[in-house]
Amino acid sequence: MSTTTTVETVSKPNIGVFTNPEHKLWIEESTPNLESVKKGKGEDLPEGYVTVAIKSTGICGSDIHFWHAGAIGPMVVTDNHILGHESAGVVLATHPSVTHLQPGDRVAIEPGLICNNCEPCLTGRYNGCEKMQFLSTPPVDGLLRRYVNHPAIWCHKIGDMTYENGALLEPLSVALAGMERSGVALGDSVLICGAGPIGLITLLCCQAAGACPIVITDVDEGRLQYAAKLCPRAKTYKVNTSLQPPDCADEIIKAANGIKPAIALECTGVESSVSNAIYSVKFGGKVFVIGVGKPNMTLPFMRLSTQEIDLQFQYRYSNTWPRAIRLVQDGVIDMKALVTHRFDIEDAVKAFETAGDVKSGAIKVQIQSEVDT
């Protein structure tokens, strides 16, 4: 197998999108450098690695949080740090040990690097790897670059799928993990809290799974209108932040024509929203928290106790990418409408400003480079 670049003309320097503890955001040259990429010598790569030209990368809420707040829980930006973990691109070169990929293959990149030795890895729940290196989570640099070297095992072939859809496989994986672990089934009444990208993709998954009725909530009317277009049979409820959770729950149940949710998929991580979900679900129901929130929360313990409500949480995903690829390729999940803004990597700062501005109307902002659309 040839290990040289045969399908791409590599001419632009590698640049990355950086932040730091002072909350600055900028673009500068990154690794691997242009000279090594242009050589296209797979023999120079670590065993099992490939070089990928990144074509599309979505901006995640965690990227905005690392930029603005400098931390998510114990994960703290302590130095110059490259963002981004929702990426797809094309293989440029492969190490000779890699046999299932070759230059020209279009791939989506799974961003977690695992040890393969700890109990979570050995039992198939590798999202809990005790030595996880998750790209874009400090101190591990992310994928918002023109070129990256990455283990081939975590580069999933996407066939003729657009790079844009390929980059959306990462948030789809988050939603699929939530669907699997929460146990949403045909005919289940479901509440989705939050109409951001994860909430909207979760809405598409619940629609495909046959959940009914579905209620989706948010504080932003524009996002709820977007949700209604995405899934016309879903009921929407704009959260009245002046109401206490029991009263808000009453309004949510009214929106579902009096049917209490069997399962609430909480996609915001906001304390009040989690409480709204807890008061909404039926006796013996489940609140499944996908969203990321503050380190400590006050929640209605006795409501959970007396109603036998299961409260579960999610951390990333495992074993979801092949399924996500099939769902998109077969048209079961159509996420094209979620990308509202596109920027070239040279305009990444403007892209982040747009993604972080609630007034922009952005749902999913992608940073792209010489891509098909």
Legacy VTK file of the C-alpha trace (Angstrom):
# vtk DataFile Version 3.0
C-alpha trace
ASCII
DATASET POLYDATA
POINTS 373 float
0.000 0.000 0.000
1.293 3.436 -0.885
1.992 5.694 2.049
2.267 8.905 0.048
-0.366 11.549 -0.467
-2.089 10.931 -3.790
-5.449 12.674 -3.486
-4.780 16.064 -1.913
-2.486 18.938 -2.803
-1.111 20.081 0.520
0.085 23.669 0.334
-1.276 25.635 3.274
0.489 25.719 6.640
-1.076 23.912 9.551
-2.900 26.321 11.833
-4.886 25.719 15.008
-7.496 27.570 17.044
-6.106 28.304 20.506
-7.342 29.595 23.835
-5.470 30.118 27.128
-6.064 30.817 30.833
-6.521 34.529 30.017
-9.536 33.583 27.842
-7.924 34.810 24.651
-8.812 33.177 21.342
-6.475 33.213 18.361
-5.079 31.328 15.362
-1.448 30.359 14.908
0.688 27.637 13.372
0.330 24.191 14.871
1.614 20.644 14.572
2.151 18.557 12.534
3.991 21.139 10.456
3.450 21.614 6.730
6.815 20.121 5.778
6.084 16.791 7.454
2.561 16.676 6.019
3.776 17.431 2.485
6.248 14.555 2.644
3.324 12.219 3.178
5.601 9.534 4.542
3.543 7.139 6.572
6.722 5.505 7.842
7.396 8.655 9.878
4.079 8.346 11.723
3.707 6.434 15.000
2.599 2.845 14.500
-1.133 2.636 13.862
-1.480 6.337 13.003
-2.718 8.231 9.961
-2.511 11.868 8.883
-5.895 13.494 8.268
-6.694 16.790 6.554
-9.537 18.198 8.649
-12.366 19.478 6.466
-15.200 20.275 8.912
-15.247 20.837 12.663
-18.277 21.772 14.727
-18.023 24.175 17.659
-19.319 22.477 20.812
-20.667 24.213 23.887
-17.689 22.811 25.775
-15.351 24.669 23.401
-17.137 27.915 24.224
-16.965 27.076 27.934
-13.233 26.362 27.883
-12.745 29.689 26.104
-15.008 31.794 28.321
-14.660 30.065 31.709
-11.318 28.310 31.307
-12.615 25.138 32.912
-15.349 22.532 33.101
-15.302 20.990 36.553
-11.812 19.587 37.181
-10.756 20.065 33.536
-8.854 23.354 33.529
-7.080 25.292 30.771
-3.600 25.921 32.200
-1.639 26.771 29.035
-2.112 27.503 25.335
-4.705 24.982 24.239
-6.237 23.894 20.903
-10.020 23.469 20.866
-12.364 21.266 18.830
-13.452 17.624 18.876
-16.274 17.331 16.288
-14.309 16.703 13.089
-14.252 14.902 9.761
-11.690 14.925 6.985
-9.703 12.956 4.438
-6.775 10.611 5.018
-3.494 11.928 3.596
-1.015 9.265 4.702
-0.971 6.017 6.673
1.643 4.154 8.664
2.507 0.809 6.996
0.857 -1.023 9.912
-2.536 0.469 8.960
-4.347 -1.768 6.485
-7.997 -0.669 6.648
-7.443 2.947 5.593
-5.650 4.514 2.666
-5.063 8.034 1.327
-8.310 9.468 -0.015
-10.598 7.779 2.505
-13.119 10.134 4.079
-13.275 9.668 7.837
-14.950 10.992 10.964
-12.631 11.241 13.933
-13.574 9.809 17.306
-11.620 12.078 19.679
-11.043 9.859 22.718
-7.759 7.967 23.098
-7.945 5.117 25.609
-5.512 2.842 27.470
-7.202 -0.506 26.647
-6.054 -1.850 30.038
-8.408 -0.536 32.735
-11.737 -2.090 33.725
-13.958 0.383 31.787
-11.925 -0.259 28.627
-11.912 -4.028 29.064
-15.667 -4.150 29.722
-16.538 -2.030 26.680
-17.377 1.210 28.484
-14.243 2.957 27.349
-15.727 6.419 27.857
-14.767 5.807 31.486
-11.137 4.996 30.675
-9.017 5.818 33.691
-6.306 7.273 31.452
-8.546 8.861 28.841
-6.998 11.477 26.595
-9.937 13.290 25.046
-8.904 15.727 22.359
-9.855 19.340 23.226
-10.134 18.546 26.954
-7.129 20.103 28.738
-4.304 19.319 28.595
-4.900 17.337 25.362
-5.022 19.552 22.260
-8.064 19.335 20.041
-8.852 18.875 16.366
-9.393 22.462 15.243
-6.420 22.355 12.888
-5.847 21.851 9.174
-3.991 18.588 9.703
-3.781 16.086 12.554
-2.087 12.747 13.200
-4.548 10.342 14.824
-4.807 6.610 15.586
-6.397 4.883 12.612
-8.628 2.796 14.875
-10.476 5.975 15.859
-10.891 7.201 12.271
-14.233 5.874 11.017
-14.875 5.582 7.279
-17.874 7.622 6.138
-17.946 6.736 2.438
-19.410 9.535 0.346
-21.019 11.260 3.339
-20.347 14.997 3.365
-17.662 16.194 5.757
-20.317 18.409 7.323
-22.423 15.402 8.267
-19.283 13.541 9.282
-18.498 16.237 11.833
-22.035 15.954 13.203
-21.484 12.287 14.057
-19.829 13.311 17.328
-22.871 15.107 18.802
-25.063 12.367 17.331
-22.954 9.882 19.308
-23.753 11.831 22.480
-27.467 11.563 21.730
-27.254 7.868 20.825
-25.495 7.083 24.099
-28.318 8.843 25.929
-30.965 6.958 23.976
-29.375 3.590 24.689
-28.775 4.077 28.399
-32.081 5.811 29.112
-33.988 3.061 27.335
-36.335 5.204 25.235
-38.685 2.831 23.397
-41.540 2.910 20.897
-44.500 4.754 22.401
-42.673 6.184 25.420
-43.713 9.656 26.534
-40.544 11.742 26.532
-39.508 15.169 27.770
-36.406 16.771 26.254
-35.018 19.698 28.222
-33.030 22.075 26.046
-33.256 22.815 22.314
-29.553 23.349 21.688
-27.660 21.078 19.272
-27.651 18.054 21.606
-31.305 18.533 22.505
-32.304 18.868 18.848
-30.340 15.785 17.795
-31.889 13.925 20.722
-35.264 15.088 19.411
-34.465 13.568 16.004
-33.477 10.313 17.717
-36.660 10.190 19.807
-38.712 10.848 16.693
-36.951 7.994 14.881
-37.451 5.718 17.912
-41.210 6.312 17.901
-41.485 8.133 21.230
-44.817 9.881 21.754
-45.776 12.356 22.901
-42.532 14.331 22.817
-42.233 17.661 24.606
-39.139 19.819 24.178
-38.422 22.850 26.362
-36.135 25.856 26.189
-35.965 29.447 27.386
-35.497 30.683 23.810
-38.561 30.900 21.566
-36.439 30.867 18.396
-34.917 27.528 19.259
-38.333 26.073 20.015
-39.568 27.221 16.610
-36.551 25.503 15.109
-37.423 22.329 17.022
-41.012 22.449 15.745
-39.788 22.631 12.148
-37.369 19.782 12.761
-40.031 17.541 14.313
-43.555 18.886 13.631
-45.256 16.413 15.967
-43.197 17.498 18.969
-44.851 19.785 21.522
-42.853 22.823 22.597
-42.850 24.670 25.901
-41.031 27.926 26.591
-39.792 27.728 30.163
-41.164 30.446 32.417
-38.164 31.143 34.622
-40.338 32.917 37.189
-42.143 29.662 38.020
-40.962 27.177 40.607
-40.171 23.651 39.307
-43.483 22.051 40.453
-45.464 24.751 38.619
-43.234 24.552 35.572
-43.752 20.796 35.545
-47.512 21.310 35.502
-47.147 23.422 32.362
-44.934 20.798 30.724
-47.499 18.083 31.433
-50.256 20.306 29.996
-48.208 20.677 26.813
-48.240 16.856 26.564
-52.045 16.802 26.853
-51.857 15.666 30.448
-49.500 12.749 29.844
-46.573 12.649 32.264
-43.219 11.782 30.708
-41.902 8.301 31.331
-38.403 9.546 30.560
-36.881 13.013 30.688
-33.707 13.588 28.691
-32.087 16.618 30.304
-29.726 18.262 27.806
-28.860 21.551 29.537
-27.202 20.653 32.830
-28.945 23.662 34.392
-30.045 23.054 37.982
-33.552 24.476 37.566
-34.068 22.462 34.376
-33.046 19.229 36.094
-35.547 20.023 38.862
-38.257 20.737 36.281
-37.611 17.306 34.806
-37.761 15.619 38.207
-41.149 17.143 38.966
-42.469 16.326 35.477
-41.885 12.588 35.160
-44.395 9.996 36.315
-44.079 7.693 39.328
-41.292 5.250 38.541
-40.067 7.418 35.716
-36.510 8.334 34.805
-34.556 11.564 34.520
-31.495 11.016 32.373
-29.013 13.905 32.439
-26.968 14.344 29.282
-26.073 18.003 29.852
-23.016 19.264 31.690
-23.628 21.489 34.702
-21.955 23.134 37.638
-19.951 20.984 40.107
-22.631 21.016 42.841
-26.414 21.234 42.648
-29.407 21.268 44.988
-32.073 18.841 43.786
-35.485 17.733 45.202
-34.369 14.580 46.965
-37.730 13.670 48.480
-39.494 14.063 45.148
-37.060 11.551 43.691
-37.525 9.279 46.689
-41.290 9.297 47.078
-41.893 8.984 43.326
-39.225 6.280 42.850
-37.649 8.321 40.087
-34.372 7.050 38.683
-31.774 9.782 38.220
-28.998 8.799 35.823
-26.096 10.586 34.190
-24.037 10.319 31.038
-20.386 10.975 30.289
-19.608 11.133 26.565
-20.177 7.846 24.666
-18.756 4.475 23.641
-19.345 2.148 20.696
-21.714 4.594 19.004
-19.923 5.700 15.848
-20.700 2.749 13.518
-24.367 3.038 14.453
-24.325 6.804 13.950
-22.797 6.394 10.491
-25.477 3.863 9.476
-28.292 6.103 10.695
-27.061 9.052 8.647
-26.160 7.047 5.535
-29.591 5.394 5.470
-31.419 8.679 6.046
-32.923 7.657 9.382
-31.383 10.728 11.033
-31.102 13.887 8.911
-29.046 16.598 10.608
-28.391 18.886 7.635
-30.712 21.596 8.953
-28.711 21.927 12.178
-25.710 23.684 10.595
-26.717 27.337 10.474
-23.325 29.039 10.107
-20.130 28.096 8.268
-16.713 29.755 8.477
-13.272 29.117 7.042
-10.632 28.248 9.611
-8.972 31.639 9.053
-12.207 33.182 10.378
-12.391 30.901 13.406
-12.479 33.759 15.909
-15.595 35.153 14.223
-17.045 31.641 14.184
-16.589 31.331 17.950
-18.071 34.773 18.552
-21.118 33.738 16.519
-21.475 30.416 18.334
-21.197 32.143 21.712
-23.753 34.881 20.930
-27.303 33.824 21.815
-28.621 36.645 19.607
-26.961 35.211 16.484
-29.594 32.505 16.073
-26.837 29.931 15.634
-27.628 26.278 16.234
-24.472 24.536 15.025
-21.505 26.542 13.770
-18.930 24.674 11.709
-15.404 25.663 10.753
-14.593 24.295 7.327
-11.675 24.108 4.926
-11.989 23.443 1.190
-15.018 21.227 1.677
-17.901 19.886 -0.312
-21.329 21.088 0.780
LINES 1 374
373 0 1 2 3 4 5 6 7 8 9 10 11 12 13 14 15 16 17 18 19 20 21 22 23 24 25 26 27 28 29 30 31 32 33 34 35 36 37 38 39 40 41 42 43 44 45 46 47 48 49 50 51 52 53 54 55 56 57 58 59 60 61 62 63 64 65 66 67 68 69 70 71 72 73 74 75 76 77 78 79 80 81 82 83 84 85 86 87 88 89 90 91 92 93 94 95 96 97 98 99 100 101 102 103 104 105 106 107 108 109 110 111 112 113 114 115 116 117 118 119 120 121 122 123 124 125 126 127 128 129 130 131 132 133 134 135 136 137 138 139 140 141 142 143 144 145 146 147 148 149 150 151 152 153 154 155 156 157 158 159 160 161 162 163 164 165 166 167 168 169 170 171 172 173 174 175 176 177 178 179 180 181 182 183 184 185 186 187 188 189 190 191 192 193 194 195 196 197 198 199 200 201 202 203 204 205 206 207 208 209 210 211 212 213 214 215 216 217 218 219 220 221 222 223 224 225 226 227 228 229 230 231 232 233 234 235 236 237 238 239 240 241 242 243 244 245 246 247 248 249 250 251 252 253 254 255 256 257 258 259 260 261 262 263 264 265 266 267 268 269 270 271 272 273 274 275 276 277 278 279 280 281 282 283 284 285 286 287 288 289 290 291 292 293 294 295 296 297 298 299 300 301 302 303 304 305 306 307 308 309 310 311 312 313 314 315 316 317 318 319 320 321 322 323 324 325 326 327 328 329 330 331 332 333 334 335 336 337 338 339 340 341 342 343 344 345 346 347 348 349 350 351 352 353 354 355 356 357 358 359 360 361 362 363 364 365 366 367 368 369 370 371 372
